[in-house]
Amino acid sequence: MNQTELILKYMEDHGGITPREALNHCGSMRLSARIHDLRAMGYDIKMELVTVKNRDGRKTRVSRYSLNG
């Protein structure tokens, strides 16, 4: 399975994906590029900004992608 397929499966199984999840679970450092690929393949993907804690424990906002519908 390539990174794009892994990201799609992760979104299906977990309801969405953040850049950290993409790196840790799919090995992708370029989530937005893989989302672009999925959209080009016809998948309807929405993006929302969510607040998470970074590795220092401070709050930061990141993109979270999920399948629409």
LINVENRA-V999572 format. One record per pair of residues at least 12 apart in sequence whose ideal C-beta (glycine too) atoms are under 10 Angstrom apart, sorted by the first residue. I is the first residue (numbers start at 1). J is the second residue. Records with the same first field share a line. If there is no record, write none. Layout:
I=J + J
This chain:
1=26
2=26 + 27 + 28 + 34 + 37
3=22 + 26 + 27 + 28 + 29 + 30 + 31 + 33 + 34 + 37
4=26 + 28 + 33 + 34 + 35 + 36 + 37 + 38 + 41 + 43
5=26 + 34 + 38
6=22 + 25 + 26 + 27 + 28 + 34
7=21 + 22 + 25 + 26 + 27 + 28 + 31 + 34 + 35 + 37 + 38 + 45 + 65
8=26 + 34 + 35 + 37 + 38 + 41 + 43 + 45 + 67
9=25 + 26
10=22 + 25 + 26 + 28 + 65
11=35 + 38 + 43 + 45 + 64 + 65 + 66 + 67
12=66 + 67
13=25
14=66
15=64 + 66 + 67
16=45 + 46 + 47 + 48 + 50 + 63 + 64 + 65 + 66 + 67
17=31 + 34 + 35 + 45 + 63 + 64 + 65 + 66 + 67
18=31 + 50 + 52 + 62 + 63 + 64 + 65
19=31 + 32 + 52 + 62 + 63 + 64 + 65
20=52 + 54 + 55 + 62
21=62 + 64 + 65
22=34 + 35 + 65
31=62 + 63 + 64 + 65
32=47 + 63 + 65
34=65
35=47 + 63 + 65
38=65 + 67
39=65
43=67 + 68
44=67 + 68 + 69
45=65 + 66 + 67 + 68
46=64 + 65 + 66 + 67 + 68 + 69
47=63 + 64 + 65 + 66 + 68
48=61 + 62 + 63 + 64 + 65 + 66
49=61 + 62 + 63 + 64
50=62 + 63 + 64
52=64
